[in-house]
Amino acid sequence: MTKTPESLRDYVPGVRTLTIANKPVQPAGGRWDVVNPATEEVLAEVGGASAEQVDQAVRAAREAFGGWAALRPDERSAAIHRLADVLEARVDELLASIVNEVGTPVSLAEGLQVKMGLGHLRWQAEAAKKDRTVHLGGYDQPVPTISEVSHYPVGVVAAITGYNYPLNLAIFKFGAALAAGCTVVLLPSPRTPLTTLLLGELSREADLPDGVFNVIVGDAEVGRRLSSHPGVDKVSFTGSDAVGAKIMEQAAANLSGVTLELGGKSASIVLPGCEVESFAEEMHLRWSRNGGQGCAALARLLVHDELYDRFLAASAGAFDQMHVGDPWDPKTNIGPMIRPDHRDRVQSFVDGSLEEGGRVLLSVDRPLPGKGYFINPALLGGLPHTARAVQQEIFGPVAVVLPFRDAEEAVALANDTAYGLAANVWAPDLEEGKRVSERLRAGTVWINGGGAMRPDAPFGGSGRSGVGREIGEWGIHEYLEPRHVQWRV
């Protein structure tokens, strides 16, 4: 960072205007307060789009679509790179906005919340240049022909994002859509609109063609109007499975396509023969990242029964390393929950587990700050696999651990959930890890911890974890339609 955390601590983006057709537009809809979840202070009052402004944004995207789709791929690539240039020049402000409205600790936010997304945007800009034509060759029935499959952009995309990663989730959607030749109307969660409003202003500075990238904010009614709009060809949403189901229903009225990146209850399996002391702390520091507010949090820990006691002993040090509090304190690695009702929901999983006969095996027990929506991380045990805390997404710094007898049972337990987003396998050797991974119902499987979210690899899941994929070629193809072209020879 070029600025110090002290100079950014009180930063709040000043943008309160929507971005429609590359112009600032005063919002004409309902108003609400945006609250800093770490301090409970009001950061800003924002206004949402009116119904007419939703229509205006969709119309602007529709009018811009033909020209944007007709650009040469290298021209679209250059425009996306210009946007990335502008964002990179304003990294400090994007970072501060996210820390203050999401509560992600600054110690994590720069890499996890900002730089990763910008790296993906650069990859998408380059991917815009790719020729995706598939040459099928000859076919001789009933007459000799040759075929190829080209692709054309879907059209207008409604991109609706969750609160927990406001910049990254937006980039995963609009970067791929723009690369494919689509135009976009972006709608963030009303809990964290400030970063996205700033993004709209920065897109105007990047001088994208009018209407190619539009930003509106609003409540659930604004979201309903956008996802059910007859001028929208594709809806891409990240959030809970319950809201995702509603969006799918709303989009179905116009037979609009959907890409849904929803919840997860991801398992981390520890197979026999592992040296648990070498990675136990890493496991806990990973599921608690961003306060556990991540759809792929590996918070369902399945540990071989012969390793169970060793695993718990090796885990204690992780909770000593968890520091809950001020997101601007460099020592903090666990920030607040986004709102008090969400904090209470997370706490209800702990309380409910104790009522069901479960136990808190490990936890952070230091006093919480007097202000802010904080909760101390906890590891729950002694629960059946049917328990609410084992089966439902908690979306907070609470994990559950269960023992298993053999790999067969581990796979059965890992797959015994309504979700299918992610999993991790800790194995004494790679080949065994791969054998288990191939049997898991999950869109992403890490082996022995895996690595970062690559810009060229797909992300998404099955079951209640969603429909379709984001990121990489798979994410771009969500915004393309295949066209078979055949001619006689």
N, C-alpha and C positions, 0 to 999 in steps of 0.2 A: 504494500500500500504506500502511496505517496503522502497520505495524510495520517496523522496519529489517531488511534482510537479515541483519545480525549476530545479531539476536534470534531469527531463524527458522532459522538455519543448522543447529541441532541438533534442530529440532522433528521429532518422530515422533508421529503420531496414537496415542493410547492405546487406541483401540477394538480389542478382540480378539474381540468377539462377533458372531455372525451376526444378521441381522434377519429374523425370520419372524413374520408376522401382527402386525407393528408392535411386536414385543417383542424385547429382546436375548436371544439364545440362545447358551449356551456350546457351542463346536464339539466334536464327539465323534469326528471323523475323524483322519486323519494330520496330523503337524506338520512344519513346515519353517522354515528361516531365510529372512528377507528381507534382501538385501544391498544396501548403497549401492554402485552401480556405479562411483562416482567415488573412493571411499575403500577399498573392499573390506571395510568394517566391517559387522557384522551390525546392522541397524536394529531388528529385532524377530523373535521367534518367533511364528508364527501357527498356528492349528489350522484344519483344513478340516472341511467337513460330512461326516457319516457318510451311508451310503446311506439310512438312515431319515430323516435330516434333509433330504436332497434330496426325499424323498417328502413330508415335512411341509411344505416350502416350496411345492411344487407344489399340495398339497392346500389350503393357505391361500390361494393365488392363485385356485384353482378356486372355493372357497367365497365369495371376495370378488367374483368376476367379475359375478355377476348384479346385485348392488347397484350396483357401479361403472358398469356398462354402462347401468343404468336412470337414472342421474343426468341431470339436464338438462345440456346442453353448457356452459352458463355456470357450473354448479356444478363440473364437472370442470376447467374453465379456472381457476376461483378456487383450487382445490386445487393445481394445478400452479404457479400464481403464488406460492402460499404456500411451496412447496418452493424456488422460485427465490429468494424473499426470504431464506430461511434460508441457502441456499448463498452468496448475495451478502454476507451478514453475516459469513461465515467464509472469505472469499476468501484471507486471509493463510495460514490453515492448509492449505487446499486447495493453494495455490501451493507452500508449503514441502514438503508431502508429495510432490508431483509432482517437484520439483527433487531431493529426496533419494532417492526410490525409482526414478525414471526416469533422472535425470541430465540432463534438459533444462536448459540454462543459464537462470538467472533473467532474463537480458536478453531472452529470448524467451518464457519460460514464462507470464508474466502475461497477455500478449495471446493467445498461440498456444494455451496449454494450459488456461486458465481462463476468461477473459472471452469468448472466442469461443463456447465451449460454453454459457455462461450466456445469451448473446444468442440462441442457438438455442432454449434452453429457454423463453425469454420468447415467441419467435415461435410455438413449439408450443402454449404455453398459450393464446394468442390463436386459433390455428388450431382448437383444440378447439371453439370456438363455431360454426364454419362449418357451414351446411346444404349438404350435398353431393348433395342430391336432383337428379336429372336428369329433366326433363320431356320425354318423347318425343312427346307429342301423340297425335293420332288415327291409327287404322289400320282399314281397312274390310273386311278379308278374314278369315273368311267373314261376320262380322257387325261392325258398328261398335264399336270399343273405344277406350279411351284408356290409355296406359301411362306409368309413371314408374319410375325406378330409384333406390331408396334403398340405404342401406348399413348393415351391422351389423358389430360388432367380431368379429375372428377368435376371440378367447378368451384363453387363457393363453399368454404369450410367454416363451420362454427366451431371454434376451439374454446372449450370451457375447462378451466383449470382448478385444482385444489389449492388449499391455503398453505400447505406445508413446504412446498418448493416453488414459490410463485414464478421465478425466472426460468428455472430448468424445465418445469412442466410446460410452460408456454413455448420455449424454444423447441422442445421435442416435437410439438405439434406444428407451430407455424413455420419452423425452419424446413421441415419435410414437405409441408404443403406448398410453400413458396418454391422450393426446389422442383417440385413436380409440375409447377405451372398453375397452381390454384391460387385464388385470392382468399383472404382470411378476415373473419370478425372474431376478435379475441375477447372473452369474458372471464375475468378472474373470480375467485371466491370473494364474496363481500367482506369476509374477515380480513383479507390482506389485499386490498385494491391499490395501495399506494405505489408499490413497485411496478405494477402493470400500467398505471397511469403515467409514471415516469417513462416506462418503455414506449408508450405511445408518443410522448414528446420526442424521445430519441429517434424513433422511426421517422418523424417528420424532419429531423435534422439530417437523417440519412438520405432524404429526398427520394424515397421510393415513389413510383408512379402513383398518382391520386387513386385512392380506393383499393389499392392492392393489400394494404394492411390497416385494419381499423380496430380501435380499442374502445370498448364500452364497459361500464360497470353497472351493477344492479343486483336486485334481490332475486328470489326464486321465481317470481313472476316474469322478470326480465329474461331469466334463463329459459323458462317455459316458452316464451314467445320466440326466442332465438332458435331453440332446438326443434320447435314445431313449425318454423317459418317455411312457407312454400318456396322461397327463394334460396334456401340452403340445400346443397346437394349432399353434404357429408357433415356429421356431427362427431367431433372427437372430444371425449370427456375423461377427466381423471378425478376420482373421488370415491365415495362409498358405493358399495354394491346396491344399497337400497335406492340411492339417487340415480345410479346408473340404470336401474331397471325402469325408473320413471322416464328418464331421457330416451331410452330405447322405445318406450311406448309412444312418447311424443313425436319422435322422428318417424315412427312407423306410419303416421297419418299421411305423410307425403312419400312413403317408401324411400326416405333418405337413408343412406348408409350410415353406419355407426362404427367407431372405434372406441372401445371402453376399456380404460385401464383402472381397475377397481381394487378391491381389498385383497388381503392375504392373511394366512395363518401359517407362516412358513416354518418348516421344520429344520433343525440342525441336528444331524445324526452323528453320534460318536460311536464308531464301531470298535469291537474288541481288538486289543493289540495296540491301541493308540497311546501315545505319551501325553496324557491329558494335561500334565503340568506345563507343557510347551504352548498350549493354545487356549486354555480355559478362560484366562482373563480377557483375551482378545474376543472371545465369543460374547461375553457380557458387555464389553465396551462397544460392540457393534450393534446389538439389538437396542441398546439405550441411546444410540446416536440420534441427534435431533429430538431428544426427549421421547424416543420411541415412536415419533409421529412420522412413520414411513411405512408404505404399503408392503415392502419386502423385508421388514424387520424379522430377523430369524429368532423369534421369541418363543418358539415351541421346541424345547431342548429334549431330545431323545437320547438317553445315555445307556450303554450296555450295563446290566446290573452288576457285573464284576468291577466296573470302573466307577460306579455311582458315588461311593464314599470318597474315593480319590478325587473325583471331579469336584465335589462340593468343597473339599479342603483346598483344592487349587483355585477355586473361584473366589474365595474370600478377598483376596488382594484386589480384585477388580472393583469391589464395592468401596474399598479404601480409596481408590483412584477416582471415584465418581464425586464430582463437586457440583452441587446444585446451587444455582443462584444467579447473580447479575451476569447477563450475557456478555457484557463488555469487560468483565474480569478475565484476564488471560487464563486463569486457573480453572474457570468454569467449563465443564463439558456437558452439563445437563441443564437445559433451559426450562422455561415454563411451558405448561399446556396453553393452548391458544385462547381459551375462554374458561370461565368458572364452571359452566355446565359440563364442559369436556373434562376438566379436572375431576369433577364429582363423578362422572361416568367411569373414569379410570379407577378412582378410589373404590367404586362400587364393585369392581372385579376383585379387589383385595378383600373387602369386607364380605362379599358373597362367598368367596372361597373359604374363608375362615368359618363361616356358618355351615358350609358343606363338609367340614371336617378337615380341610386343607390346612397347611402351615406356611408361615413365612420362614423360609430356610435361610435366606440372606437378605440384607437390606441396608440402605443408608439410613442412619438414625440421627443424623445431626439436625439441629433445629432449622426449620425452613425460614426464609425471609418473611418479614412481617407483611410485605406487599407482594403481589404477583400471584399467578395461578400455578404455583409449584406443587410438586408431589415427589416424595422420595422414591427412588427406584427400589424394586423388590423382586425377589425370586420366590415363586410359589411352588410347593410340592405337596405330595400326599393326596393328589386329586385323581379321580378316574378320568379316562380319556373322554368321557361324555360330559364333563363339567363345562360350564359356560366359559370359564377362563381359558380352557384348553381348546374349545371349538370356535369361539368368536374372536374377531379382531379387536384387540384392546386399544391400540393406537396410543400408547403411552409407555412409560418406562417400567413395565411390569412383564416378566417372563414366567413361564412354567417349565418344570422339568419332570420327566417321567422316565422310569427305567424300562428296558426291554430285555428279552431273553436271547434273541438271535436276530440275524439279519432279516429273516422272513417277517418276524413281528415288527421290526423297525420299519420296513417298507409298508406293511399294512397300516401301522399307526400314522406314518407320514402321509399316506394317501387317504386316510379316514377323516376327511374334512371337505367342506363345501367349496373350498378354494383350491387353486392350482397355480399359484404365482411363482414361488421360488422355494429353494431348498439348498442345504449345504450338507455335504458328507465329509466327515473327518475319518480318514482311513489310514491304516499303516502302510499301504502302498497304493500307487495310482491306479493300477488295474482293478483292484478290488473296489476302489472308489467309483470307477467308471461303471463296473458291473451293477452296483447299487443304483447309481444315478440313472441308468437306462430304464429302471423300473419305477421311477418316481413320476408322478403326475404333476409336473411343474414346468413352467415356461423357461425358467433359468435354474440351473443347478451349479453351484460352486463346489469344487472339491478342495478340501484342506484350506479353506478360506478364500479361494479364488482371488479376484482382484477388483479393479475399478470398473465402473459401468462404461463399456467401450462404445464409441459412437458408431461402430460398424456392426454391432451385434443386436439382435432383436430383444425387446423387453415386453412382457405381457404374460397372460396366463389363461387357463381354462376354468370351467365351472363359474363360480361367482367372482372369479378374479378378472373376468372381462371377455371382450370380443376383439380379435385382431391383435396387432403388434405395433409398437412404436420403436423408433430408433433403427438405424442402419437401412439397408436396402428394403427390408421388410416394412419399415415405417414409411418409406417413400412410396412403396407400392400400395399402401392404404389409400393414397390420394391419386392413383392412376387407374385407368380402365384399359384392359387389353383389347386390341383391335386386330382381328385376323384379316390379312390381305392375301388374296389368292388370284393367280393369273394363269391362263393357259399358255403352254409352250408348244 
